[in-house]
Amino acid sequence: MFLKNIFQKNRVYSFLLCASLLLGAAPKALAHAILVDSTPAAHAVVHGANVRIALHYNSRIDASRCSLTLTNANGKAQPLTMTTPAGPAELDAQAQGLAPAQYVLHWQVLATDGHITRGEIPFTVQ
């Protein structure tokens, strides 16, 4: 009887240990790349024809499989060429020769968890 109680307690402790390890690792394993900060910010007004684009995410992304597209008020889309990012969770680009107007930056990223996320950042050039 004594040995049976020890084995049962060890099973319970083993189960609790495994469960806590799995739950502790789950947020990182299930995390999608979420936009944390952007330049320009959503609905920002920027001045000048050349606009620096910098997007920062909450997790690592595969920059080689990401895309940035700028759409003007007439609906004309222009893909942006990305520059070397400052870090593994960032995208950088330069939009040049923009006329004063409203624009929407469309982004798509592939997180290292294999999930794609997309978003839009509207801004105005004056």
N, C-alpha and C positions, 0 to 999 in steps of 0.2 A: 504494500500500500504506500509506504514511504517513497519508494522509487517511482511509482506511478505519479505521485504529486510533483516530484522534481521534473519529470519529463513533460508534464502538462504545463508547468510554469515556464520551462525553457521554450516550449512551443509558443506560448503567449508572448514572451519577450522577443523571440525571433520574429514573430509576425509583426509586432509593433515596430521593431527596428527596421524591417524591410518596408513596411508601410510608410514610415516617416522618411526614409531615404527616397522612396519613389515620389512621394508628395513634394518633397523638397526640390527634386530635379524637374518636376513637371512644368513649372512656369517657364523655365528656359527652353525646354523641349517644345513647348507649344506656342512660344512667343513669335508673333508675326512682326515684321518691320513696320513700326508706327512712326510717322513723322513727328519729331519732337520740336524742331525749330527750322525756320527757313528765312533766307534772304533772297528776294524780298519777302516780307511777311504777307500773309493773306490780307487783301484789300489795302495794301500799302500804296502810297504815291511816291514814285521815284523820279529823280530828275536826271536828264541826260539820255543820250541815245545808246550808251553802252551800259548794260546792266549785269552785274555779277549775280550768278545763281549759286546758292549754297544751301543744300538740304542735309539735315542731320537726323538720323533715325535712332531708335532705342536699341537696335541690335545690328550685328554685322550683316552686310549685304554683299551680294556678288555683283560688283560694279560693272563687270563685263557683260552682264545680262540685264542691265537696267536701261531705261530710256527716259529722255526728257524731250517734250515737244511743246513748242510755243505756238499758241493760236491767237491771231489778232481779232479785232472786232468784226472783220468781214468773214471770219471763219477760215482764213487761210492758215494752214498748219506748217510749221517749220521745225524739223528735228534739230535739236541742239547737240553739238559735239561736246562730250564731257572732257574736262581736264583731269589731271591726276588728283584724286581726292586727298584731303588732309588726313583722313583716317578710314578705318574699315567700316564705319557706319555712316559715311558721308558721300554725297554726290556734289560735284562742282562743275560749272559751265559758265560760259560768257555769251550773252546775247548782245549782238552789236548792230548798230545802225537802226535802232528802233525809233519809229516816228511817234510823236505824242498820240496816245490812244490807250484804250483798255486792252489788256492781254490776259490770257489764261495759260499758266504753266501746267502741263499735264505730266505727271510722273508715274512711273511704274518700276517697282523694284522687286528683286528676287531675294528673299531672306535666306540665310544659310539653313533654315529649317525646311526649305523647299517650297514655301508658300509665296505667292505673288500678291502684292498689295498695290493699289493705285490711289491716286488722289489728284486734286486740282488746287492751284493757288492763283486766284485772280489778283491782278494788280494794275495800276495805271502808270503810264509814263507821261510826264509833263515836260 
